[in-house]
Amino acid sequence: MFEPPLALASLSGEADAEWALAAADHAGAAFLGGIALDEPAREAARQLVTRDREEFLPADPLAFIDDQLQTVATDTASIRPAINVRTTTADPIRAAAAICTDYDAILEINAHCRQAELCAVGCGESLLADSSRLANYVAVAAEEGAAVSVKVRAAVDGVDLVAVAEAIEAAGGDAIHIDAMDAEPVVGAVADATELFVIANNEVRDADSVREYRRFGADAVSVGRPSRDPDGQVVRRVADAVAQHSPEPNP
């Protein structure tokens, strides 16, 4: 899906094209966003801003996605762009996926954010308990020809993440981006149960963490907060470790 098998995970209100290109010497992919696509998701994002959270709230989310992906895709740097999106309805997924297809970008559906405002309208983590709706989002994106990833969170009460992963795969998904939440063996369980490209996230900081996720079967790892300093010690250390412990892709 991308080489080297190190990604930058989206950061609320920070992960834009400039951020992605700054780390192009180290990472194979950068997940921009998250971007709220429809009005309920955008209103939830506005509420988050009122309590001092950074959010992307462009006047036209789809035009913003097009501009950001174009900036990354047409730069001389070599990093695969991706966009992390939130929505309560499927139609904006279709439109965003079509843009991603134009730039060979990955469309990532956000089933990860756990803020109450987002979950209340049916975004983020709430999708993990509504796998049929999540699978529909995946299918809609796949129909547009986009490579589809889903960002998920482990250790959510009442959620069988392996079953969720199987539903994602059956709907045409290509990847699953797992925030392991100190439940690292779930990465192995998903890797064993599916042929999805597995991206492991959570406390990826050094060779030990890369080696551990590789042992569980991850195809790639991602870093979040350390990417704020894309040429810093943590990103360089992880990039070096990935180069030494590059996972073999799923067949």
Secondary structure, 3 states (H helix, E strand, C coil): CCCCCEEECCCCCCECHHHHHHCCCCCCEEEEEEEECCHHHHHHHHHHHHCCCCCECCCCHHHHHHHHHHHHHCCCCCCEEEEEEECCCCHHHHHHHHHHHHCCCEEEEEECCCCHHHHHCCCHHHHHHCHHHHHHHHHHHHHCCCEEEEEEECCCCCCCHHHHHHHHHHCCCCEEEEECCCCCHHHHHHHHHCCCEEEEECCCCCHHHHHHHHHCCCCEEEECHHHHCCCCHHHHHHHHHHHHCCCCCCC
